Amino acid sequence: MAAWGEGRGLIVQSQVTAVRPERVRYRLTRPQSLLPLLPGMIAVAFQVSIWLDVGGHVVVPGLFAWGALLLLALFTSRFFGVTLTPSAAVVHNFRRRTIPWSNVQAIRIESFFGSRTVVIYEAGGRRTRLRAPITGFLNWDRGFEEKFHVIGRWWLEHRGPDWVPVPPPWARWR
């Protein structure tokens, strides 16, 4: 930063270099990861009310099963998402998948059961729907549009100078 005086005022000149992160990770927001627990919590409350009515020993296994399902839903939903690296988009679903930026043909927003999701289109016609970021009724993410644009910018910046669009499979037969 350089500063110098001129007359009465002080003029400050600075050079700010934007530091690009090495990786960007998008996951479900905290309310989105807790939302699947709501029906389970209602079911557990119902199980407890039955347990108190019946006498306890009949419904206890059902209570343990609901508890295990709630923990499983909470544990697995935390891993869903996408990691953006300079070479690829790493999609975290039940199986981890790496999509090189040079294979990506488009990134779009699509509706799926009332929610809007980000979809990555690859060469060869394959499409991958990301589990995060996502937005919709009871599943709201205020930063969804910004996250979509960040993913698109990463693709445009890292797809490489030799990238060429591949026509979709249906366009090759015309």
Short mmCIF file of the C-alpha atoms (twelve columns), coordinates in Angstrom:
data_MODEL
# 
_entry.id   MODEL 
# 
loop_
_atom_site.group_PDB 
_atom_site.id 
_atom_site.type_symbol 
_atom_site.label_atom_id 
_atom_site.label_alt_id 
_atom_site.label_comp_id 
_atom_site.label_asym_id 
_atom_site.label_seq_id 
_atom_site.Cartn_x 
_atom_site.Cartn_y 
_atom_site.Cartn_z 
_atom_site.pdbx_PDB_model_num 
ATOM 1   C CA . MET A 1   0.000   0.000   0.000   1 
ATOM 2   C CA . ALA A 2   1.338   3.377   -0.920  1 
ATOM 3   C CA . ALA A 3   0.239   6.638   0.689   1 
ATOM 4   C CA . TRP A 4   1.303   10.161  0.003   1 
ATOM 5   C CA . GLY A 5   0.131   13.611  1.001   1 
ATOM 6   C CA . GLU A 6   -1.139  16.182  -1.448  1 
ATOM 7   C CA . GLY A 7   -2.196  19.524  -0.104  1 
ATOM 8   C CA . ARG A 8   -4.472  19.058  2.878   1 
ATOM 9   C CA . GLY A 9   -5.882  15.637  2.033   1 
ATOM 10  C CA . LEU A 10  -4.291  12.249  2.156   1 
ATOM 11  C CA . ILE A 11  -4.566  10.106  -0.943  1 
ATOM 12  C CA . VAL A 12  -4.261  6.383   -0.383  1 
ATOM 13  C CA . GLN A 13  -3.525  4.015   -3.193  1 
ATOM 14  C CA . SER A 14  -3.719  0.295   -2.599  1 
ATOM 15  C CA . GLN A 15  -3.451  -2.775  -4.697  1 
ATOM 16  C CA . VAL A 16  -5.723  -5.549  -3.572  1 
ATOM 17  C CA . THR A 17  -5.116  -8.881  -5.168  1 
ATOM 18  C CA . ALA A 18  -8.045  -11.226 -5.087  1 
ATOM 19  C CA . VAL A 19  -6.987  -14.526 -3.622  1 
ATOM 20  C CA . ARG A 20  -8.882  -17.379 -5.225  1 
ATOM 21  C CA . PRO A 21  -9.432  -20.311 -2.911  1 
ATOM 22  C CA . GLU A 22  -7.897  -23.647 -3.870  1 
ATOM 23  C CA . ARG A 23  -11.225 -25.414 -3.291  1 
ATOM 24  C CA . VAL A 24  -14.835 -24.450 -2.672  1 
ATOM 25  C CA . ARG A 25  -17.194 -26.838 -0.877  1 
ATOM 26  C CA . TYR A 26  -20.980 -26.534 -0.940  1 
ATOM 27  C CA . ARG A 27  -23.062 -28.636 1.426   1 
ATOM 28  C CA . LEU A 28  -26.646 -28.573 2.583   1 
ATOM 29  C CA . THR A 29  -27.353 -25.670 4.910   1 
ATOM 30  C CA . ARG A 30  -27.963 -26.527 8.565   1 
ATOM 31  C CA . PRO A 31  -31.788 -26.194 8.300   1 
ATOM 32  C CA . GLN A 32  -31.713 -28.342 5.138   1 
ATOM 33  C CA . SER A 33  -29.724 -31.082 6.859   1 
ATOM 34  C CA . LEU A 34  -32.067 -31.030 9.869   1 
ATOM 35  C CA . LEU A 35  -35.297 -31.041 7.818   1 
ATOM 36  C CA . PRO A 36  -35.355 -34.845 7.269   1 
ATOM 37  C CA . LEU A 37  -35.371 -35.216 11.055  1 
ATOM 38  C CA . LEU A 38  -38.763 -33.497 11.419  1 
ATOM 39  C CA . PRO A 39  -40.954 -36.456 10.354  1 
ATOM 40  C CA . GLY A 40  -38.780 -38.773 12.418  1 
ATOM 41  C CA . MET A 41  -39.132 -36.600 15.507  1 
ATOM 42  C CA . ILE A 42  -42.912 -36.630 15.078  1 
ATOM 43  C CA . ALA A 43  -42.806 -40.431 14.770  1 
ATOM 44  C CA . VAL A 44  -40.619 -40.715 17.883  1 
ATOM 45  C CA . ALA A 45  -43.054 -38.536 19.848  1 
ATOM 46  C CA . PHE A 46  -45.897 -40.765 18.653  1 
ATOM 47  C CA . GLN A 47  -43.927 -43.873 19.657  1 
ATOM 48  C CA . VAL A 48  -43.269 -42.435 23.127  1 
ATOM 49  C CA . SER A 49  -46.961 -41.637 23.611  1 
ATOM 50  C CA . ILE A 50  -47.847 -45.219 22.645  1 
ATOM 51  C CA . TRP A 51  -45.063 -46.498 24.892  1 
ATOM 52  C CA . LEU A 52  -46.467 -44.609 27.874  1 
ATOM 53  C CA . ASP A 53  -49.973 -45.893 27.072  1 
ATOM 54  C CA . VAL A 54  -49.120 -49.569 26.515  1 
ATOM 55  C CA . GLY A 55  -46.622 -50.122 29.263  1 
ATOM 56  C CA . GLY A 56  -43.186 -49.815 27.725  1 
ATOM 57  C CA . HIS A 57  -41.881 -53.211 26.743  1 
ATOM 58  C CA . VAL A 58  -43.868 -53.574 23.502  1 
ATOM 59  C CA . VAL A 59  -42.770 -50.488 21.552  1 
ATOM 60  C CA . VAL A 60  -39.180 -49.994 22.744  1 
ATOM 61  C CA . PRO A 61  -37.637 -51.739 19.661  1 
ATOM 62  C CA . GLY A 62  -39.602 -49.362 17.408  1 
ATOM 63  C CA . LEU A 63  -38.224 -46.411 19.344  1 
ATOM 64  C CA . PHE A 64  -34.658 -47.662 18.842  1 
ATOM 65  C CA . ALA A 65  -35.312 -48.168 15.117  1 
ATOM 66  C CA . TRP A 66  -36.594 -44.591 14.743  1 
ATOM 67  C CA . GLY A 67  -33.611 -43.258 16.657  1 
ATOM 68  C CA . ALA A 68  -31.210 -45.173 14.405  1 
ATOM 69  C CA . LEU A 69  -32.960 -43.829 11.283  1 
ATOM 70  C CA . LEU A 70  -32.762 -40.262 12.599  1 
ATOM 71  C CA . LEU A 71  -29.049 -40.574 13.303  1 
ATOM 72  C CA . LEU A 72  -28.439 -42.129 9.889   1 
ATOM 73  C CA . ALA A 73  -30.338 -39.308 8.130   1 
ATOM 74  C CA . LEU A 74  -28.427 -36.669 10.085  1 
ATOM 75  C CA . PHE A 75  -25.065 -38.337 9.506   1 
ATOM 76  C CA . THR A 76  -25.405 -38.984 5.761   1 
ATOM 77  C CA . SER A 77  -27.006 -35.670 4.785   1 
ATOM 78  C CA . ARG A 78  -23.952 -33.806 6.077   1 
ATOM 79  C CA . PHE A 79  -21.711 -35.353 3.423   1 
ATOM 80  C CA . PHE A 80  -23.840 -34.500 0.367   1 
ATOM 81  C CA . GLY A 81  -22.660 -31.662 -1.820  1 
ATOM 82  C CA . VAL A 82  -19.961 -30.665 -4.269  1 
ATOM 83  C CA . THR A 83  -16.324 -29.637 -3.992  1 
ATOM 84  C CA . LEU A 84  -14.911 -27.405 -6.715  1 
ATOM 85  C CA . THR A 85  -11.213 -27.852 -7.463  1 
ATOM 86  C CA . PRO A 86  -9.147  -26.331 -10.282 1 
ATOM 87  C CA . SER A 87  -9.232  -29.627 -12.212 1 
ATOM 88  C CA . ALA A 88  -12.688 -31.066 -11.480 1 
ATOM 89  C CA . ALA A 89  -15.985 -30.937 -9.647  1 
ATOM 90  C CA . VAL A 90  -16.101 -33.645 -6.982  1 
ATOM 91  C CA . VAL A 91  -19.713 -34.693 -6.406  1 
ATOM 92  C CA . HIS A 92  -20.433 -36.136 -2.957  1 
ATOM 93  C CA . ASN A 93  -23.483 -38.398 -3.088  1 
ATOM 94  C CA . PHE A 94  -23.698 -41.925 -1.746  1 
ATOM 95  C CA . ARG A 95  -20.733 -42.567 -4.031  1 
ATOM 96  C CA . ARG A 96  -18.105 -39.926 -4.652  1 
ATOM 97  C CA . ARG A 97  -17.650 -38.997 -8.304  1 
ATOM 98  C CA . THR A 98  -15.101 -36.723 -9.981  1 
ATOM 99  C CA . ILE A 99  -16.134 -34.801 -13.112 1 
ATOM 100 C CA . PRO A 100 -13.227 -33.084 -14.928 1 
ATOM 101 C CA . TRP A 101 -14.051 -29.554 -16.038 1 
ATOM 102 C CA . SER A 102 -13.002 -30.418 -19.596 1 
ATOM 103 C CA . ASN A 103 -15.888 -32.959 -19.791 1 
ATOM 104 C CA . VAL A 104 -18.553 -30.511 -18.602 1 
ATOM 105 C CA . GLN A 105 -20.747 -29.141 -21.381 1 
ATOM 106 C CA . ALA A 106 -23.229 -27.054 -19.386 1 
ATOM 107 C CA . ILE A 107 -24.361 -26.184 -15.885 1 
ATOM 108 C CA . ARG A 108 -28.044 -25.427 -15.424 1 
ATOM 109 C CA . ILE A 109 -30.757 -25.023 -12.819 1 
ATOM 110 C CA . GLU A 110 -33.599 -27.545 -13.093 1 
ATOM 111 C CA . SER A 111 -36.748 -28.157 -11.103 1 
ATOM 112 C CA . PHE A 112 -37.106 -31.509 -9.384  1 
ATOM 113 C CA . PHE A 113 -40.178 -32.253 -7.257  1 
ATOM 114 C CA . GLY A 114 -40.722 -28.556 -6.530  1 
ATOM 115 C CA . SER A 115 -37.095 -27.860 -5.645  1 
ATOM 116 C CA . ARG A 116 -34.499 -26.168 -7.814  1 
ATOM 117 C CA . THR A 117 -31.210 -28.020 -8.164  1 
ATOM 118 C CA . VAL A 118 -27.949 -27.528 -10.042 1 
ATOM 119 C CA . VAL A 119 -27.369 -30.050 -12.846 1 
ATOM 120 C CA . ILE A 120 -24.021 -30.708 -14.542 1 
ATOM 121 C CA . TYR A 121 -24.215 -31.881 -18.170 1 
ATOM 122 C CA . GLU A 122 -21.249 -33.903 -19.398 1 
ATOM 123 C CA . ALA A 123 -19.971 -34.889 -22.812 1 
ATOM 124 C CA . GLY A 124 -21.715 -38.065 -23.915 1 
ATOM 125 C CA . GLY A 125 -25.121 -36.980 -22.639 1 
ATOM 126 C CA . ARG A 126 -24.690 -37.834 -18.953 1 
ATOM 127 C CA . ARG A 127 -26.204 -35.441 -16.449 1 
ATOM 128 C CA . THR A 128 -25.512 -35.264 -12.746 1 
ATOM 129 C CA . ARG A 129 -27.934 -33.608 -10.340 1 
ATOM 130 C CA . LEU A 130 -26.186 -32.126 -7.312  1 
ATOM 131 C CA . ARG A 131 -27.726 -32.703 -3.884  1 
ATOM 132 C CA . ALA A 132 -26.364 -29.368 -2.729  1 
ATOM 133 C CA . PRO A 133 -26.884 -26.522 -3.391  1 
ATOM 134 C CA . ILE A 134 -30.666 -26.928 -3.550  1 
ATOM 135 C CA . THR A 135 -33.584 -24.639 -2.777  1 
ATOM 136 C CA . GLY A 136 -37.335 -25.042 -2.569  1 
ATOM 137 C CA . PHE A 137 -40.367 -24.988 -0.291  1 
ATOM 138 C CA . LEU A 138 -39.280 -25.875 3.278   1 
ATOM 139 C CA . ASN A 139 -35.784 -26.336 1.849   1 
ATOM 140 C CA . TRP A 140 -34.826 -22.695 1.310   1 
ATOM 141 C CA . ASP A 141 -31.247 -21.596 0.611   1 
ATOM 142 C CA . ARG A 142 -30.815 -17.820 0.371   1 
ATOM 143 C CA . GLY A 143 -27.449 -18.136 -1.370  1 
ATOM 144 C CA . PHE A 144 -28.602 -20.634 -4.026  1 
ATOM 145 C CA . GLU A 145 -28.307 -18.266 -6.995  1 
ATOM 146 C CA . GLU A 146 -24.875 -17.080 -5.900  1 
ATOM 147 C CA . LYS A 147 -23.671 -20.673 -5.435  1 
ATOM 148 C CA . PHE A 148 -24.963 -21.574 -8.901  1 
ATOM 149 C CA . HIS A 149 -23.055 -18.652 -10.427 1 
ATOM 150 C CA . VAL A 150 -19.871 -19.585 -8.542  1 
ATOM 151 C CA . ILE A 151 -20.056 -23.149 -9.897  1 
ATOM 152 C CA . GLY A 152 -20.589 -21.759 -13.411 1 
ATOM 153 C CA . ARG A 153 -17.637 -19.374 -13.076 1 
ATOM 154 C CA . TRP A 154 -15.367 -22.198 -11.861 1 
ATOM 155 C CA . TRP A 155 -16.320 -24.209 -14.943 1 
ATOM 156 C CA . LEU A 156 -15.700 -21.290 -17.302 1 
ATOM 157 C CA . GLU A 157 -12.340 -20.461 -15.707 1 
ATOM 158 C CA . HIS A 158 -11.027 -24.019 -15.417 1 
ATOM 159 C CA . ARG A 159 -12.361 -25.867 -18.462 1 
ATOM 160 C CA . GLY A 160 -9.140  -25.222 -20.385 1 
ATOM 161 C CA . PRO A 161 -8.242  -23.378 -23.583 1 
ATOM 162 C CA . ASP A 162 -8.735  -26.456 -25.790 1 
ATOM 163 C CA . TRP A 163 -12.330 -27.045 -24.634 1 
ATOM 164 C CA . VAL A 164 -14.872 -27.375 -27.456 1 
ATOM 165 C CA . PRO A 165 -18.594 -27.945 -27.069 1 
ATOM 166 C CA . VAL A 166 -19.778 -31.437 -27.892 1 
ATOM 167 C CA . PRO A 167 -23.167 -31.500 -29.582 1 
ATOM 168 C CA . PRO A 168 -25.818 -33.426 -27.642 1 
ATOM 169 C CA . PRO A 169 -26.473 -36.992 -28.830 1 
ATOM 170 C CA . TRP A 170 -29.838 -36.116 -30.390 1 
ATOM 171 C CA . ALA A 171 -28.259 -33.321 -32.496 1 
ATOM 172 C CA . ARG A 172 -25.776 -35.693 -34.171 1 
ATOM 173 C CA . TRP A 173 -28.492 -37.576 -36.042 1 
ATOM 174 C CA . ARG A 174 -29.944 -34.585 -37.859 1 
# 
